[in-house]
Amino acid sequence: MLLAQISDTHVQLPGGELDRYYDTAGHLARAVAHLNALSPQPDVVLLTGDTVDAGAPAEYARLREILAPLRAPLFVIPGNHDEREAMRAAFGADAYLPADGFLQYVVEEWPLRLIALDTVVPGEPGGRLCEARLRWLDARLAEAPTRPTVLFLHHPPFQTGMTLMDRMGLREPEGLARVVASHSQVRHVLAGHLHRPIVTAFAGTIASTCPSTAHQVALDLPPDTGLSVVMEPPAATLLYYDERADTLVHHLSYVGERPRHVLHDGQAWQLHEAPPARFRG
């Protein structure tokens, strides 16, 4: 099974600042084309929040239009830039979002069981999993204790050293850690929000964040630095699950339209002239 994650697409209406300066809609279209061109194709694509920038219904209409060519089944969750009811209305016809309450659900069709979590606190940049949401998760995990499971949410449940972003992460992550630690079938926790690729140990499993399909947050580790946005390469996360070995491997797949240059085809070096000295072995 191949699972793809994209995140923080921040689609705006034409003429918005992110649309003009960072081309978030255009970058998402390129990410969709990139995923469609992968071989093998992803079995599932997860979009882990901040799908649009202001939570407006018209933004969701544009988001749906851009995502329409995606070949793999898509599952979305909200981030702090999303509006829960507008997202429910935009994706309700796909029949996986609950009709009311938090946008939390379970996807059962693949070898990996997928559980979506809603960390949104309306009006706040940070996230939270209240006791009701945690009880729901605990109950869902208890339903299938032997099925390998991936959780996906927007706000990462760990500190990164990026001071400003850590202040708007998941509040009280100990609650999620307690639930995850009590269910050994959780293989990975996928998050977004940080616009960076980060991987860490968490509650006896692995947690990671995915880059944005457009702009990234600068890697600023000194304390009390401001928020800097950089145009590092956009990327998707790919998780390859080997069902026979029950192993999950994390890859980063950079989005781009650069031609592939093969240096070695498995038989011989594909060079028209001598390589630079630093590449001679």
Secondary structure, DSSP 8 states (H G I E B T S, - for coil): -EEEEE----B--TTSHHHHHT-HHHHHHHHHHHHHH-SS--SEEEEES--BSS--HHHHHHHHHHHTT--S-EEEE--TTS-HHHHHHHHGGGS-S-SSSS--EEE-SSSSEEEE---B-TT-SSEE--HHHHHHHHHHHHH-TTS-EEEE-SS-SS--S-HHHHHTSEESTHHHHHHHHT-TTEEEEEE-SSSS-EEEEETTEEEEE---SS-EE----STT----EE----EEEEEEEETTTTEEEEEEEE--------SB-SSSB--SS---GGG--
